[in-house]
């Protein structure tokens, strides 16, 4: 599994424009790759997952409501669009990706495709024995 690197991501975030970056962890459990993406305060219905070929795109929106009758004194929690793209390897089963969102963390389980799993190859034996041809005396070898 490859990760897409965006050298301008931090610049855009500091400038306050463009989709925000979302931190993630990636690990393997058995035959699944697991991706945990932090999306605190994001409404589950704003999360959008798309697979196009081997590109997985995660998008989400976090909104912060203006307090009724209040005035902001500090507003440090980011709001806006979040976007992350992951390039998936050929050995993954993109048709079987599962997603779950709980406690502000989006968890994706991406299984390894059956064709990419390690397997043993059975060696066949035959009952017929082949004998080496016999050379008659007097013939050159």
PyMOL commands that set and color helices and strands:
alter all, ss='L'
color gray80, all
select helices_A, chain A and resi 9-15+44-46+94-96+114-116
alter helices_A, ss='H'
color red, helices_A
select strands_A, chain A and resi 2-3+24-29+32-38+48-52+55-62+80-87+98-102+105-111
alter strands_A, ss='S'
color yellow, strands_A
deselect
rebuild
show_as cartoon
